[in-house]
Amino acid sequence: MARTDHRVLDEVLAHSLPFFVQAISMKILFVSSEGLPYSKTGGLADVIEGLPRALRELGHEVAVLLPRYHGNKITSTLVSSVTVALGDQLRFPAIAEGPSNQGVRYFFVSDPEYFDRPQLYGDKDGDYPDNAERFTEFCRVAIEFTKRIWLPDIIHCHDWQTALVPVLLRTQHARDPATRSLPVVFTIHNLGYQGLFPRATLRKIGLPESLFAVEGIEFYGKLNFLKGGLIFADYLTTVSRRYAREILTSEYGAGLEGVIRGRADRLVGILNGVDYATWSPEADGLIAQNYSVHNLAGKRVCKKDLLAAFALPAENLDRPLVGIVSRFADQKGFDLIAEVAGDLLQEDLAIVALGTGQPEYEKLFKALAEKYPQRVAVKIGYDNALAHKIEAGADMFLMPSRYEPCGLNQIYSLRYGTVPIVRATGGLDDTVQNFAPRTQQGTGFKFEAYEGRVLLGCVRAALKIFRDAKAWRAVQANAMGKEYSWKVSAAAYVTLYEAARRSRVLQAAGSSK
């Protein structure tokens, strides 16, 4: 079986990284459909905030290109009109600049008809029907941006919405002297979202029929944007090492495992980092009292505040409190929770949940809160301040995902001493070490088989340790001592960017002979 490029990357990191970080300054362009502080639907937005900052701290010039969504502030319009051909129509989006953030510059593709909408990708009726056109325009303008405003040394694209950037560079722009040598790194944040559209979309977005082939972006009779990124980018990354292995298999490959295996020598798993300036109990301004691994007294204050925020009685202070912050979806393991909810609530515990998603799971938690009003509370929706309160005030954090490319909340939980209970998949497996009572080593509790009874057994194991105060302090201390900052991840990306640049130079040299 083809292997991922971890060993090669490890060798480069070990022998060359200090030179790269200290001696080579690059201009790095991030192209993404969302990114904090301007837009967010999921963890991608956190990455687009944290990774560019960390690269900037390493001495690189970094810019981020985003669609200009509703409410995004700009400081100036740089290009008032860029002509974009989408099939039979011409469109004229603008390119604007927004306020920089900690040295990272932010630019926007501005087209109110396409992007000034209530939501980023769809509404209550589903995805917007013109998403293919919207994000094709975005990708085409991204290439124009590199020619007119800011020519980078490397382009880093993210998920299906930006996957046409490498496709266009290697096909319709292959002879363009300004951009033909631009290397592209493409990151898969979640293989479950691929950008699938009918074949007729090819004409609407102005791509040649020659691309609608097995070796191109055809996928079982449909157009697959993500597949284009997988095939045409110079290097592929995903957001944890285990997920990089998982997506080579039929269980996790979402139909693209064959394509990914064909490029496995260019696939690297680099774990996402977190911003400890925002997510740390020592510095968090959204929690009732700061605390640290050396003084956990503030955590009990935060627990009391969390119970009050959810209107649960103070009698739960001495009861293990399980926190959930999640999309309520099958992918996040909510079918397992539903399967064992009755048995789970027979245990001496309380649960607070924050999130929104599939209606059946929203109804489930509302029903549990009605049946157990003294021990279960739920808020449907997302509330950033409340998410911080849950991370600080809960004793345990439940995250039993069916698959999880990286995951962030389990990493936040580690730092807050809120012991994670997770399924051993993707980034959850990479970041959480199962606690061993005999050695007192480990940072949380995890289970392998995707079965309700196994999840229940894992929760019960955590509850048993919770009743042993000394052991519980040990697992909390172990967890809070872990370091998953962006600094390490950014250094790995720098190495990969250099590899992509060398690869593109060699390919250009070969094609010129």
N, C-alpha and C positions, 0 to 999 in steps of 0.2 A: 504493500500500500504506500502511496505517496506520503511524504512526511511534511510537516510544517517546518519553517526555517528557524526554529528556536535555537538550535545548536550554532548555526552560522551567526545569528544575531548575538548570542551569548559570547562567542569568540571575539566578535568585533567590539562588543561592549568592554570586554576584559582588557583588550590590548590597545584599543584606539580611542575610546570615548574621551579620556582627558584631553587628548589633542584636539578632537572635534569641538568640544565644548569651549575650550580656551582660545583656539586659534581661528575658528571658522565662524564668521557671522553671516547668517543667511536672511534673505527676505522671504517670509513664509506667508502665503495667502490661504486662509481658511474660507471655504465655500460651504455654507450650511443653510438649511431651510429654517433654522431657529437657533437662538442663542441668547443667553442672559447677558446683560440686563434688559434686553429689548423684547424677547419673545420666548415662550416656553410652553411645551406640552408634556415633555418628559425629560429623561436623563440626558439626552443629547444636548439640550440647552445648557446644562451644568458643565458638560465637557467643553463646549464652545466658550464658556467663560473662564474655566480654570486652566485648561491646557495653554491657550495663548498667553495668559499672564505668566505662567511658569516658563514658557519659552522666552518671553521678554526678559525675565529675570536672568536667564542664561546668556543674555546679550544679543538676541536676535531681533530683527525688525519683524513685526507681526501685524497683519491686517486681517479683518474679518469682513466678508461680504454676505449680506443677508437680504431677503426681501423686506421691503418697507411695509410693515403691517400697520393696522389701525392704531393710532396713538404714538407711533415711533417719532421721536423728535430728531430733526436734522439741523445742522448748522449752516450748510450751504449746498446748493445744487451745482455739481461739477460739470455734468454734461446734460443739457436740457432735453436732448432727444437722441436716442440710439435706434437706428433702423433695424428691426428684427423681422425676418421673413418666417412666417409660420404657415406653411402650405401656400394657399392662394391669397393669404392676407398679409399685410404689413402692419407691424405694431411699432410704437415709438415711446418706449419707456425712458425714464431718466436715470441718471446715476447721481446719488447724493452722499454727503458725508454727515455723520453724527458725531456727538461728543466722544472723545477718546476715553478709555477706561484703563487706568494704571499703565499708560504707555502703549496700549493696544489701540490701533485705529479701527474705526467701524465705518463701513460704507454700505449703501443700500441701493437695490434695484427698485425704483419707484414707478409703479403702474397701478394707480388706484382701482381701476376696473378689475384687475387680477388679485391684488393683495390687500386692499383696504376693505376687509370683510370682518364680520364678527369673530370668526374663528380662523385658524391657520389652514386646516386641511379639509374641513367639512362641517356639517351641521347635524341636527338631530335626525335628518333623513339619510345621512351617510356622507361619503366623500363627495367633494365638489366634482361635478361631472367634467369640468375642464381642467382638472389637475395636471393632465399630461401637457396641455398647452401652457399652463401657468409656469410649470417648472422647466419645460423646454426653453421658454423665453428666459427664465432666470439663468439657465446654463449658458445660453448663447450670449447673454449680456456679460456673464462672468468672463468669458474669453475676450470680449471687447474691452472690458475693464482692464485686463492685463496689458492690452496694447495701448490704451489711451491714457491711463491714469497711474497704474502701479504695476510694473513688471516684476514678478517674484522670481525667486530661484526654485521654488517648489510650490505646487498647489496641493492642498490637503482637502479632499472632498469627503462628505459624510452622507451616507444612506442614499436611498433610491432617488430622492429629489435632486441630487447633484450628480448622479451617475452619468448623465450625458456629457459632462465636461470632458472626461477622457475619451468618450466615444467620438465626440466632435473633433477634438484635437487630433486624433489618429486617423480620421476619415476626411471630413469636409475641410479641415484646416491642416491637413498633412503636409501641404506644400507652402504653407504660410511661413515665411522666414522669421516673423516676429514671435511665433508661438510653437513652431513644430518641435523645438527642443525642450519644451517645458515638461518636467517630470510631474507625475501625479501619484500621490498616495491616496488610496481609497479605504475608508473605514466602514465596516459593517457594524452598526450598533445593535441591530435586531434583524435577523434574516427573515423573520416572519412578515416583514413589510417590504414588498418588492416593486411596487409600481407596475401593476399589470393592467394592460389596456387592450381593446380590440385591435385587430390588424389594421383596420381603416384609420386608426390614429396615426400610423406611419405617414400617410399623406398629409394629415392635418398639421403635423409638426415639421414637415419638410425634410424627412430623412429618406435616403434612397432605398429602393426595394432590395438592393443587394445586402442590406443589413438584416433583412428578415430571413435569416437562415440559422441553422443549428449552430454554426460557428459564430453567429452574430447575436442579435438580441431577440430572436424568436424563441418562444417557450410554449410548447404544446398549443400552437396556433394563435398565441397571443404575443403582444409586445411586452417585454420585461426590461424595465429600465435598470433594475439592480444588476441583472446579468451583464448588461453593457459595462458597468463599472468593474465587475469581476474580471471581465475579459480584457479590457483595454487599459486599465491602470497599470502603472509600473510595479507597484507593490500594494498588497492588500493587508489590512490589519483588522483585527477585531479586539474586543475590549476585555478579554481575559484569556489566559493560556488554555484553560480547560474548554472554553467555548470554541477556541480555534481548532481543538481536536474534535469536539462534538459535531461541528458543522461539516465535517468530512463524512459523516455517517448518514444513513437514510432516516434515522430517528429524528435528527436535528437539522438535516440539510435542506428541508423544505423544498425538495425537488431539485435543488441546485448543487447537491453534493458532488455529482460528477464533474460539473464545471469547476467547483472549488478544488477537487482533487487534482484536476488538470493544472491548477496553478498553485499547488501546495508548497512548491519551492519558493514562492513569493508571498506566502501567508505567514503573518506573525501575530501572536497574541500579546498585547500590551495592556496590562490592567489599568483601568481608569484610576485617577487619584481623586482626592477630595480637597476642598479648600478649608483648612483648619482655622482660618481667620473667621470663617462664618460658622463652621460646625465644630465647636469645641466647648466643653462645659466651663473651661477656664475663662473664655472670652465672650460667650454667647449673651447678647443683650436682650434676648427674647424670653429668657427663663427666669424663674422666681429668685434663684440664688445661684451664683457661680460656685463650682466645686472642682476638685481635682482628684487624681488617684491617691494623693497624699492626705486628703481631707474630704471624705465623702459625706460629711454632715449635710451639705447643701442639697444632696440628691433627695433626701427625705423631705426637705422643704419643697423641692420641685414636684415630688410625688403628691404631696398634699395640695399643691396648686393645680396639678393636673386633674386630680379628683374633683376639685371645685369647678374647674373649667367644663367638665363633663357632667356636673351635678350628681356625682356619685358620693355616697356617704363616707365619712372619715373612717368608719370601721374597716375600710379596705386598706388603710395604711399598713397594717401588719399582714395583709394578704398579698400573695404574689400578683402583680399587675402586669398583664400582657398587653403590649401596644402593637397596633397595626397602622401603617401609613402606606397606602397602595392603591393602584387601580384594582377595582373589584372585578377580576377576570379569571377565566380558566387558566390562562398562562401563569398567573400569580398563585395558583394552588387553591383557589377558593372553592373548587369542587371538592377537594379533600377536606377543607374546613367544614363545608356543608355536610359532608358524609359523617363526620364525627362530632358535630357541634353539640349534640345531646350528651354524649359521653364526656366531652370536654368540660361542659358546665356542671357535671357531677363532681368535678375536682374542686378543691378549695382555692379558687382563683377569681380574678376579675379581668375584664377585657375592655379596652377602649380602642375604637377603630375610626380612622379618618380616610375617606376616599370616595370615589364614584366609579361607576362602570356598568357592568351587566345588570339589568333590572332584577334578575332573580336573586343576585347576591346582595343588592341593596335591600330588597324585601327580607332576605334572610336575617340580616343584622338588625333591621327594624323590629322584626318579630322576636329575636333574641332579647333585644332591649326591653320589649314589652313584657316578655315572660320572666326576665331576670332583672328588673329595674334597679335592684340594689347592687348588681355586679356587672352589668353590661351596658355600655353606652356607645352610640355611633353618631358621627356627623357626616352627612352625605355632602361631598364637595371637597374643595382643597383650601386649606388655610395655612399659610407658611408659618405664622407664629405658633399655631396649635401643633404643627408638625414638630417644631423645636421643643415644645413643652412635652410632647409624647416621648421624644428621644431622651429628654432629661429626666422625666418623671416616672416612666415605666421601669419595671424590673427586668422584663424580657421583651424581645422584639420578635414577632412571628413573621416568617417569610418563606413559606413552603413551596416555592415556585416549581412549576413543571419544567420550565427552562428559564435561565436568567443570564443573558450574555455577560453582564458584569454585576449590576446592582450597586446602589449607593447607600441605601438605608442601612444595610447590615454593617457597612464601614462606619457610617455615622454612629450607629449603635455601639460598636466596639469602643469608640473614643468616649462615649458618654457612660460607659459601664453598664449599659442596658444590654444584657446578654442575649445574643441572637440565637434563635432556633430556626434552622434553615434546612432546605434540601440540598444535598451534595451535587449541585449542578453548576456549570459555568463559573462565574465569578464568585458565587456563594461558596463553592468548594475551595476556590483559590484563597479566599480571605478568612474563612472561619476554620479553626482547628478544633476538633471534637475534644471536649474536656474529659480527662482521665482521672477519676477520683484517687487512684492509687498513687500516681505521680504528681497530682495537682497541676498538670500541664494541660493547656488547651484554652480556647477563648470563647467557646460556645457549644452548641449542641446541633448535630446534623444527622440526617438519615438519608439512605440511598433509595430504596424502593418507593415508587410513587403510589403509595397505598395509604388509605386513611388510618388503618390500624397501626401502621408504622409511624406515621406522624404522631398519633396519640401516644405511642410508646416513647417517642422522643420528648414530647412535652412532659410526660410523667417523669422521665429521667431528670429533666431540668428542675421540676418541682421538688424532687427528692434532694437534689443538691441545695436548692434554696433553703430547705429546712435545716441545713448544716451551715451555720453562719460563717465558720472559718473557711470551709470549702467555697462558699459563695463569694467571700472576699477575694479568694485566690483567683477564681475565674474572672471576676471583675478587674482585678489588677492586671492579669494577663492580657485581657482585652484592651484595656486603656493604654497599655504599653506598646501596642502595635502602631506602626507608622505606614500610612498609605497616602502620603502627600503627593501632589502633582510633580514635585521635583524629580523623583525617580522616574516616573513615566515620561516626563518631558525629555530627560536625557536619553531614554531609549528611542524616542521619536527622532531626536536629532541624528542619532546613528542611522536610523532607517532612511531619513531624508537624504543623508549623504550617499547611502547605497543606491537610492533611486536616481540621484543625480548622476552617479557614475554609470549606472545602467543605461540611462538615456543618452549619455555621451557616447558610450560604446555602440549603441544601436544606431545613432546618427552617423557615426564613423563608418559602420558597416554598410549602411544604406547608400552612402555617398561613393562607395567604391564601384 
